[in-house]
């Protein structure tokens, strides 16, 4: 079994794959103060509750945007699962060509998402990840990662309003009955949920004007389902996109599966360039 680990700023998403099947999906809060033993015991118990014994984990692939926790999870994998994890960094083959001023600045999760999106949906592709930040990624028609846009996440914006104002309160992030809120809660929900839906619609429209109107739009992340109800730009919502990308990259690097479509496109470009 393969354990895929996506260490994000707010949540850590974990998936257990048996061959290509995702058989368990777990989420724990991100806390850079926790030790390898604390996380290790938590994961062992959560896996057991889902019918997965730690001894059945034979491989781990992870990506992390929280540097203090990268080493923590590498340590717990060796201690509790007896395996050295494959951590997606600059030295790991992904098959994805990156057209960015400094490719090392691209978050590992963005690369993993792009690999999975090409594999599942083709290209050109636009990925919208609703996490601590709302991140837009663009993949060109020939499978090159071009870059994207980053906006504050919805929860971050909501918390900033609560912390920096005297009379605004925390509200449930659901769409109100109308855009014109007739009380403070509804007004906040209109600004946050409907406002972000229009942010997504507008930026996706701009991306399509550069990529092509046939670009597929894929949503992922915690609030993707809520925003997708208020915007018709999405072709698919896939909450497991990052985990699937980790599985693909792990299998390719370990020789346990075929090249990803991203890698095949890169090889084709290389052969064309040499002719």
Phi, psi and omega in degrees: 000145179253133173258119176258132186232121178245103182270106180256176183291329181250322183227153173248118182257130182232140178225142177250123180251134168248107192059238181264001185266128175277109187259346177207141179225121186235151177223132175228154181288144176280129177212103184294350180275346183283147182270171177299322180293320180296313178293322181298315180294320178299313182294319179300317180291319179295320178297317180298320178296335178262015175077021181242116176279143182303327183293344181275350177281114182251353178204151178224133172234132185221153168230148185215135172249015179237089186310320180298336182265350180299309179294326179299314182286327175296321179292315183293329178296319180287327182281314188262336181244353177060032177226149175270120185287152170269111181261125183287106177226189184299335183271359183263135181286126175242341183079001185263123173280131184245120177255087185216147183308315175228100184305332180290345179281346182283126179301142182301325180294328179292322178294315181298317178300318182295320177300314180293320182296318177298317182297317187270327191235353181082197182211153007288152185220143172242127180248130177242114184251116181266091179234214175303322167248154171266112189246130177250129178237145183237130176242128185287175181298329178263018171081025179261133176284119187264333186131208181174212181218150180229127176234159175302142176293159183297316180295323178296316179297317180296318180292323178297320177297316182296318185282336187250010176230160183269331189244355179270143186241168173289141180227159174290135182275080174227157180288139176281173181292332180212161180291333179269098181287134182257009170209169187297319180299313180294324178295319177295317180296323178296314181294319184280305186283306181290324178297318179288327176299319179287327173301313180297313181301316182293314181292321177299320177299319178294318178299316181296328178294338178262326183270326188127142184291346180271006179299132176283143181244119184243128177256144176210168180099167192305320185257012181301319182295324180291314183290325182296336177287341183250001179219136183262021185275346189275135172270334180200150170244124182226101182287347182257016187303312182294318180297319179295319177299321177296319178298316181298315181292320178298311182298321180293318182287332182264003180068027182257008180197173179289166174301144174293162178298327177299317179292321178297319177296321179294318178296319178298317178297321180295318179294319179297319182293330183274348182283000000 
